Amino acid sequence: MSEDKKKREKQTLKLWRKYDTLVWYARKNPEKILENSPREIYEGMMKGLERCEKKYPRECKSLNDPERSDWTHGFNTGMLAALTLIMDKNLNMDLDNVWL
């Protein structure tokens, strides 16, 4: 594999993880999880939300803004879908192991 292709794969995977994390963040409802899940699940989710807010503060602020959240979530979801397609079709990456 060429160095250029390795670099593109690494950059694409980094972006895919970013948008996957932001879509995950937008779909979480702490109150509902607290009501319907064991305490350790809730605590793990809260830690994940905090990590996301530290890593992507501007994006999370936009997701929490009622005037911008729908557009931002739609953009993030679209980016995730496009990057998944690129990884699958153009880079022939194994999508089953992207978090390993």
Buried (B, 14 or more C-beta within 10 A) or exposed (E): EEEEEEEBBEEBBEBBBBBBBBBBBBEEEEEEBBEEEEEEEBEEBBEBBEEBBEEBEEBBEBBEEEEEEEEBBEBBBEBBEEBBEBBEEEBEBEEEEEEE
